[in-house]
Amino acid sequence: MNPERESCLVEVLDRLLNKGAVLNADVIISVAGIPLIGVTLKAMIAGMETMLEYGIMEDWDKSSRELYASQETHLPLFPGEQILYKAFGYLREDEGLIKGWVPGIWNITSQRIILWIKTPGKVLFETPLENLRVLRVPASHEVRRELELIYPEGSARISLSERDEFEEALAGAAEATVEIEV
């Protein structure tokens, strides 16, 4: 029997991370027909994004976000610029072969929005608050609450569990220069 198509390791890993796999096994060790040891194994292998979509590891994700957001950052600010709001969140990257959510700290300052990645300590995304439009993306799952940031140079999809608080902070910082659409 010949396979219909050849698959490579990259395709297998991509499918495993995006769709996941569940392993269930029950093992009973017997001697002379008498069961002595029973082992039940249950495991799920998937990417973190997939796990969170299915509601697995939510407590771990929440505690990780809170810890990451509470850590001190050395964000490069302009003279007179102040950080008004910080929240852990993600930026969707769709460049090249790898498509996924990049974690970081979203900072709303008095002048711009910045995604700061503590390691290696750099700004991954920034845009001024001027001429910024924010659209809510319909939720595919309750955990992932997405926004589309539309700015003069393009657009970016972001995800924050504290989406409502982020929108309020953004509206307060921008004072009518940001248009938020539901």
C-alpha atoms as an extended CHARMM CRD file, in Angstrom:
* protein
*
       182  EXT
         1         1  MET       CA              0.0000000000        0.0000000000        0.0000000000  PROA      1               0.0000000000
         2         2  ASN       CA              1.4440000000        3.3560000000       -1.0270000000  PROA      2               0.0000000000
         3         3  PRO       CA              0.6930000000        6.5440000000        0.8650000000  PROA      3               0.0000000000
         4         4  GLU       CA             -1.3630000000        9.1030000000       -1.0550000000  PROA      4               0.0000000000
         5         5  ARG       CA              1.1780000000       11.7860000000       -0.3380000000  PROA      5               0.0000000000
         6         6  GLU       CA              4.3960000000       12.1520000000        1.5530000000  PROA      6               0.0000000000
         7         7  SER       CA              4.3530000000       14.2280000000        4.6890000000  PROA      7               0.0000000000
         8         8  CYS       CA              7.3000000000       15.8250000000        6.2870000000  PROA      8               0.0000000000
         9         9  LEU       CA              8.1350000000       16.5100000000        9.8940000000  PROA      9               0.0000000000
        10        10  VAL       CA              7.1640000000       20.1770000000        9.5600000000  PROA      10              0.0000000000
        11        11  GLU       CA              3.6340000000       19.2720000000        8.4370000000  PROA      11              0.0000000000
        12        12  VAL       CA              3.2430000000       16.7740000000       11.2760000000  PROA      12              0.0000000000
        13        13  LEU       CA              4.4430000000       19.2990000000       13.8630000000  PROA      13              0.0000000000
        14        14  ASP       CA              2.2320000000       22.0250000000       12.3920000000  PROA      14              0.0000000000
        15        15  ARG       CA             -0.8260000000       19.7750000000       12.6010000000  PROA      15              0.0000000000
        16        16  LEU       CA              0.0920000000       18.6340000000       16.1140000000  PROA      16              0.0000000000
        17        17  LEU       CA              0.5030000000       22.2200000000       17.3720000000  PROA      17              0.0000000000
        18        18  ASN       CA             -2.5860000000       23.5880000000       15.6040000000  PROA      18              0.0000000000
        19        19  LYS       CA             -5.0100000000       20.6970000000       16.1610000000  PROA      19              0.0000000000
        20        20  GLY       CA             -3.4330000000       18.7620000000       19.0260000000  PROA      20              0.0000000000
        21        21  ALA       CA             -3.5200000000       15.1050000000       19.9860000000  PROA      21              0.0000000000
        22        22  VAL       CA             -5.0800000000       13.3510000000       22.9480000000  PROA      22              0.0000000000
        23        23  LEU       CA             -3.5250000000       10.1840000000       24.3200000000  PROA      23              0.0000000000
        24        24  ASN       CA             -5.4600000000        7.8620000000       26.6580000000  PROA      24              0.0000000000
        25        25  ALA       CA             -3.9820000000        4.6070000000       27.9090000000  PROA      25              0.0000000000
        26        26  ASP       CA             -4.9560000000        2.1480000000       30.6240000000  PROA      26              0.0000000000
        27        27  VAL       CA             -2.3390000000       -0.4040000000       31.6360000000  PROA      27              0.0000000000
        28        28  ILE       CA             -2.9030000000       -3.2130000000       34.1020000000  PROA      28              0.0000000000
        29        29  ILE       CA              0.0400000000       -5.3280000000       35.2210000000  PROA      29              0.0000000000
        30        30  SER       CA             -1.0040000000       -8.7900000000       36.3310000000  PROA      30              0.0000000000
        31        31  VAL       CA              0.8410000000      -11.7670000000       37.7480000000  PROA      31              0.0000000000
        32        32  ALA       CA             -0.8350000000      -15.1580000000       37.4930000000  PROA      32              0.0000000000
        33        33  GLY       CA             -4.0910000000      -13.4910000000       36.5190000000  PROA      33              0.0000000000
        34        34  ILE       CA             -4.1230000000      -11.2320000000       39.5860000000  PROA      34              0.0000000000
        35        35  PRO       CA             -4.0540000000       -7.5080000000       38.7770000000  PROA      35              0.0000000000
        36        36  LEU       CA             -1.3240000000       -5.8400000000       40.8410000000  PROA      36              0.0000000000
        37        37  ILE       CA             -0.7420000000       -2.4060000000       39.3380000000  PROA      37              0.0000000000
        38        38  GLY       CA             -3.0590000000       -0.1510000000       37.3730000000  PROA      38              0.0000000000
        39        39  VAL       CA             -1.8800000000        2.8790000000       35.4530000000  PROA      39              0.0000000000
        40        40  THR       CA             -4.0770000000        5.4040000000       33.6970000000  PROA      40              0.0000000000
        41        41  LEU       CA             -2.3260000000        7.8220000000       31.3670000000  PROA      41              0.0000000000
        42        42  LYS       CA             -4.0300000000       10.8640000000       29.8890000000  PROA      42              0.0000000000
        43        43  ALA       CA             -2.1260000000       13.4620000000       27.9460000000  PROA      43              0.0000000000
        44        44  MET       CA             -2.8660000000       16.2520000000       25.5070000000  PROA      44              0.0000000000
        45        45  ILE       CA             -0.1660000000       17.5440000000       23.2080000000  PROA      45              0.0000000000
        46        46  ALA       CA             -0.8410000000       20.8340000000       21.4410000000  PROA      46              0.0000000000
        47        47  GLY       CA              0.4050000000       24.3650000000       21.0540000000  PROA      47              0.0000000000
        48        48  MET       CA             -0.4610000000       26.7890000000       23.8560000000  PROA      48              0.0000000000
        49        49  GLU       CA             -2.8360000000       28.7100000000       21.5990000000  PROA      49              0.0000000000
        50        50  THR       CA             -4.7890000000       25.5120000000       20.8950000000  PROA      50              0.0000000000
        51        51  MET       CA             -4.7870000000       24.5420000000       24.5820000000  PROA      51              0.0000000000
        52        52  LEU       CA             -6.2080000000       27.9230000000       25.5500000000  PROA      52              0.0000000000
        53        53  GLU       CA             -8.8530000000       27.7650000000       22.8060000000  PROA      53              0.0000000000
        54        54  TYR       CA            -10.1430000000       24.5390000000       24.3490000000  PROA      54              0.0000000000
        55        55  GLY       CA            -10.0520000000       25.9720000000       27.8740000000  PROA      55              0.0000000000
        56        56  ILE       CA             -7.1010000000       23.8920000000       29.0430000000  PROA      56              0.0000000000
        57        57  MET       CA             -4.4260000000       25.5090000000       31.2210000000  PROA      57              0.0000000000
        58        58  GLU       CA             -6.4400000000       28.7280000000       31.7270000000  PROA      58              0.0000000000
        59        59  ASP       CA             -5.2680000000       29.1060000000       35.3420000000  PROA      59              0.0000000000
        60        60  TRP       CA             -1.6390000000       28.7610000000       34.2800000000  PROA      60              0.0000000000
        61        61  ASP       CA             -2.1640000000       31.3110000000       31.5000000000  PROA      61              0.0000000000
        62        62  LYS       CA             -3.8160000000       33.8030000000       33.8430000000  PROA      62              0.0000000000
        63        63  SER       CA             -1.1090000000       33.5450000000       36.5060000000  PROA      63              0.0000000000
        64        64  SER       CA              1.6200000000       33.8120000000       33.8340000000  PROA      64              0.0000000000
        65        65  ARG       CA              0.0240000000       36.9360000000       32.3760000000  PROA      65              0.0000000000
        66        66  GLU       CA             -0.2640000000       38.5730000000       35.7990000000  PROA      66              0.0000000000
        67        67  LEU       CA              3.3600000000       37.7790000000       36.6690000000  PROA      67              0.0000000000
        68        68  TYR       CA              4.6380000000       38.9910000000       33.3020000000  PROA      68              0.0000000000
        69        69  ALA       CA              2.6410000000       42.2390000000       33.4970000000  PROA      69              0.0000000000
        70        70  SER       CA              3.8270000000       42.9830000000       37.0340000000  PROA      70              0.0000000000
        71        71  GLN       CA              7.5140000000       42.7670000000       36.1360000000  PROA      71              0.0000000000
        72        72  GLU       CA              9.3820000000       46.0220000000       35.7520000000  PROA      72              0.0000000000
        73        73  THR       CA             10.2110000000       47.0950000000       32.2050000000  PROA      73              0.0000000000
        74        74  HSD       CA             12.7170000000       49.5930000000       30.9030000000  PROA      74              0.0000000000
        75        75  LEU       CA             10.5280000000       50.9140000000       28.1330000000  PROA      75              0.0000000000
        76        76  PRO       CA             12.1350000000       53.6720000000       26.0470000000  PROA      76              0.0000000000
        77        77  LEU       CA              9.8360000000       56.6860000000       26.4150000000  PROA      77              0.0000000000
        78        78  PHE       CA              9.8670000000       60.0880000000       24.7390000000  PROA      78              0.0000000000
        79        79  PRO       CA             10.4850000000       63.1580000000       26.9180000000  PROA      79              0.0000000000
        80        80  GLY       CA              7.2720000000       63.9310000000       28.8210000000  PROA      80              0.0000000000
        81        81  GLU       CA              5.6390000000       60.6210000000       27.8460000000  PROA      81              0.0000000000
        82        82  GLN       CA              3.9790000000       58.6350000000       30.6350000000  PROA      82              0.0000000000
        83        83  ILE       CA              2.7180000000       55.0600000000       30.8360000000  PROA      83              0.0000000000
        84        84  LEU       CA             -1.0180000000       55.1740000000       31.5610000000  PROA      84              0.0000000000
        85        85  TYR       CA             -1.9540000000       51.4860000000       31.3110000000  PROA      85              0.0000000000
        86        86  LYS       CA             -0.1680000000       48.1140000000       31.1100000000  PROA      86              0.0000000000
        87        87  ALA       CA             -1.6350000000       44.7170000000       30.2690000000  PROA      87              0.0000000000
        88        88  PHE       CA             -0.3170000000       41.3700000000       29.1250000000  PROA      88              0.0000000000
        89        89  GLY       CA             -1.4700000000       40.4330000000       25.6400000000  PROA      89              0.0000000000
        90        90  TYR       CA             -0.5390000000       39.1360000000       22.2310000000  PROA      90              0.0000000000
        91        91  LEU       CA              0.2100000000       40.4240000000       18.7440000000  PROA      91              0.0000000000
        92        92  ARG       CA             -0.7280000000       38.2730000000       15.7430000000  PROA      92              0.0000000000
        93        93  GLU       CA              2.2030000000       37.7480000000       13.3960000000  PROA      93              0.0000000000
        94        94  ASP       CA              1.4230000000       36.3540000000        9.9470000000  PROA      94              0.0000000000
        95        95  GLU       CA              4.7600000000       36.7830000000        8.2360000000  PROA      95              0.0000000000
        96        96  GLY       CA              6.4830000000       33.9200000000        6.4770000000  PROA      96              0.0000000000
        97        97  LEU       CA              5.8500000000       30.2860000000        7.3500000000  PROA      97              0.0000000000
        98        98  ILE       CA              5.2300000000       30.8220000000       11.0310000000  PROA      98              0.0000000000
        99        99  LYS       CA              1.9210000000       32.3500000000       12.0080000000  PROA      99              0.0000000000
       100       100  GLY       CA              1.1480000000       32.8220000000       15.6540000000  PROA      100             0.0000000000
       101       101  TRP       CA              0.5700000000       35.0400000000       18.6380000000  PROA      101             0.0000000000
       102       102  VAL       CA              3.5880000000       36.7990000000       20.1320000000  PROA      102             0.0000000000
       103       103  PRO       CA              3.2490000000       37.5800000000       23.8710000000  PROA      103             0.0000000000
       104       104  GLY       CA              4.2960000000       40.8340000000       25.4780000000  PROA      104             0.0000000000
       105       105  ILE       CA              3.2270000000       43.8010000000       27.5780000000  PROA      105             0.0000000000
       106       106  TRP       CA              0.8580000000       46.2530000000       25.9000000000  PROA      106             0.0000000000
       107       107  ASN       CA              1.5670000000       49.7750000000       27.1220000000  PROA      107             0.0000000000
       108       108  ILE       CA             -0.7320000000       52.7050000000       26.5100000000  PROA      108             0.0000000000
       109       109  THR       CA              1.2130000000       55.8960000000       26.9810000000  PROA      109             0.0000000000
       110       110  SER       CA              0.1870000000       59.5150000000       26.6730000000  PROA      110             0.0000000000
       111       111  GLN       CA              1.3910000000       59.4490000000       23.0370000000  PROA      111             0.0000000000
       112       112  ARG       CA              1.3160000000       55.8890000000       21.6330000000  PROA      112             0.0000000000
       113       113  ILE       CA              0.5910000000       52.1760000000       22.0100000000  PROA      113             0.0000000000
       114       114  ILE       CA              3.6440000000       49.9480000000       22.4850000000  PROA      114             0.0000000000
       115       115  LEU       CA              4.1080000000       46.1720000000       22.6790000000  PROA      115             0.0000000000
       116       116  TRP       CA              7.1970000000       45.5450000000       24.8110000000  PROA      116             0.0000000000
       117       117  ILE       CA              8.9190000000       42.1800000000       24.9230000000  PROA      117             0.0000000000
       118       118  LYS       CA             10.9910000000       41.8890000000       28.0710000000  PROA      118             0.0000000000
       119       119  THR       CA             13.3380000000       39.2870000000       26.6160000000  PROA      119             0.0000000000
       120       120  PRO       CA             15.3130000000       40.4400000000       24.6180000000  PROA      120             0.0000000000
       121       121  GLY       CA             14.0740000000       43.8540000000       25.8120000000  PROA      121             0.0000000000
       122       122  LYS       CA             12.7300000000       45.4580000000       22.6790000000  PROA      122             0.0000000000
       123       123  VAL       CA              9.7000000000       47.1840000000       21.2180000000  PROA      123             0.0000000000
       124       124  LEU       CA              7.9370000000       44.8200000000       18.8390000000  PROA      124             0.0000000000
       125       125  PHE       CA              5.0940000000       47.1370000000       17.8480000000  PROA      125             0.0000000000
       126       126  GLU       CA              4.2840000000       50.7960000000       18.3010000000  PROA      126             0.0000000000
       127       127  THR       CA              1.9380000000       53.3150000000       16.7750000000  PROA      127             0.0000000000
       128       128  PRO       CA              0.9140000000       56.8390000000       17.7350000000  PROA      128             0.0000000000
       129       129  LEU       CA             -2.5520000000       57.3900000000       19.1770000000  PROA      129             0.0000000000
       130       130  GLU       CA             -3.3350000000       59.9180000000       16.4450000000  PROA      130             0.0000000000
       131       131  ASN       CA             -5.5910000000       58.6120000000       13.6450000000  PROA      131             0.0000000000
       132       132  LEU       CA             -5.9700000000       55.2240000000       15.3670000000  PROA      132             0.0000000000
       133       133  ARG       CA             -9.1360000000       53.1750000000       14.8570000000  PROA      133             0.0000000000
       134       134  VAL       CA             -9.9160000000       50.1730000000       17.0390000000  PROA      134             0.0000000000
       135       135  LEU       CA            -12.3460000000       47.4560000000       15.9280000000  PROA      135             0.0000000000
       136       136  ARG       CA            -13.5950000000       44.5480000000       18.0000000000  PROA      136             0.0000000000
       137       137  VAL       CA            -13.1180000000       41.2080000000       16.2650000000  PROA      137             0.0000000000
       138       138  PRO       CA            -15.9470000000       38.6940000000       16.8240000000  PROA      138             0.0000000000
       139       139  ALA       CA            -14.7620000000       36.0980000000       19.3480000000  PROA      139             0.0000000000
       140       140  SER       CA            -14.1010000000       32.5830000000       18.1100000000  PROA      140             0.0000000000
       141       141  HSD       CA            -13.6140000000       31.5240000000       21.7340000000  PROA      141             0.0000000000
       142       142  GLU       CA            -14.2460000000       33.3310000000       25.0260000000  PROA      142             0.0000000000
       143       143  VAL       CA            -10.5760000000       33.2230000000       26.0550000000  PROA      143             0.0000000000
       144       144  ARG       CA             -9.2600000000       35.0630000000       23.0010000000  PROA      144             0.0000000000
       145       145  ARG       CA            -10.6950000000       38.5790000000       22.9550000000  PROA      145             0.0000000000
       146       146  GLU       CA             -9.3180000000       40.3180000000       19.8840000000  PROA      146             0.0000000000
       147       147  LEU       CA             -9.0540000000       43.8710000000       18.6090000000  PROA      147             0.0000000000
       148       148  GLU       CA             -7.9820000000       45.1570000000       15.2200000000  PROA      148             0.0000000000
       149       149  LEU       CA             -5.8000000000       48.2760000000       15.4090000000  PROA      149             0.0000000000
       150       150  ILE       CA             -6.0260000000       50.2920000000       12.2050000000  PROA      150             0.0000000000
       151       151  TYR       CA             -3.4440000000       53.0460000000       11.8210000000  PROA      151             0.0000000000
       152       152  PRO       CA             -2.1600000000       55.0400000000        8.8140000000  PROA      152             0.0000000000
       153       153  GLU       CA              0.6660000000       52.5650000000        8.0320000000  PROA      153             0.0000000000
       154       154  GLY       CA             -1.4770000000       49.4140000000        8.2340000000  PROA      154             0.0000000000
       155       155  SER       CA             -3.2740000000       47.2720000000       10.7700000000  PROA      155             0.0000000000
       156       156  ALA       CA             -2.5170000000       44.7980000000       13.5260000000  PROA      156             0.0000000000
       157       157  ARG       CA             -4.5730000000       42.1640000000       15.3090000000  PROA      157             0.0000000000
       158       158  ILE       CA             -4.0700000000       41.9850000000       19.0620000000  PROA      158             0.0000000000
       159       159  SER       CA             -5.5320000000       39.8560000000       21.8400000000  PROA      159             0.0000000000
       160       160  LEU       CA             -6.0140000000       40.7460000000       25.5020000000  PROA      160             0.0000000000
       161       161  SER       CA             -8.1250000000       39.0660000000       28.1440000000  PROA      161             0.0000000000
       162       162  GLU       CA             -8.6900000000       42.5490000000       29.6450000000  PROA      162             0.0000000000
       163       163  ARG       CA            -10.0170000000       43.9570000000       26.3640000000  PROA      163             0.0000000000
       164       164  ASP       CA            -12.6710000000       46.2000000000       27.9380000000  PROA      164             0.0000000000
       165       165  GLU       CA            -10.1990000000       47.8040000000       30.3600000000  PROA      165             0.0000000000
       166       166  PHE       CA             -7.7220000000       48.2650000000       27.5060000000  PROA      166             0.0000000000
       167       167  GLU       CA            -10.3650000000       50.0480000000       25.4090000000  PROA      167             0.0000000000
       168       168  GLU       CA            -11.3010000000       52.3130000000       28.3360000000  PROA      168             0.0000000000
       169       169  ALA       CA             -7.6620000000       53.2100000000       28.9790000000  PROA      169             0.0000000000
       170       170  LEU       CA             -7.1240000000       53.8320000000       25.2740000000  PROA      170             0.0000000000
       171       171  ALA       CA            -10.1640000000       56.1030000000       25.0580000000  PROA      171             0.0000000000
       172       172  GLY       CA             -8.9920000000       58.0260000000       28.1260000000  PROA      172             0.0000000000
       173       173  ALA       CA             -5.4480000000       58.4100000000       26.7980000000  PROA      173             0.0000000000
       174       174  ALA       CA             -6.4690000000       59.4650000000       23.3290000000  PROA      174             0.0000000000
       175       175  GLU       CA             -9.3380000000       61.8150000000       24.2610000000  PROA      175             0.0000000000
       176       176  ALA       CA            -11.2400000000       61.5870000000       20.9750000000  PROA      176             0.0000000000
       177       177  THR       CA             -8.2850000000       60.8800000000       18.6790000000  PROA      177             0.0000000000
       178       178  VAL       CA             -9.0420000000       57.1390000000       18.8270000000  PROA      178             0.0000000000
       179       179  GLU       CA            -12.1920000000       55.7960000000       17.2460000000  PROA      179             0.0000000000
       180       180  ILE       CA            -13.4370000000       52.5780000000       18.8860000000  PROA      180             0.0000000000
       181       181  GLU       CA            -16.0190000000       50.5380000000       16.9970000000  PROA      181             0.0000000000
       182       182  VAL       CA            -17.8990000000       47.5520000000       18.3810000000  PROA      182             0.0000000000
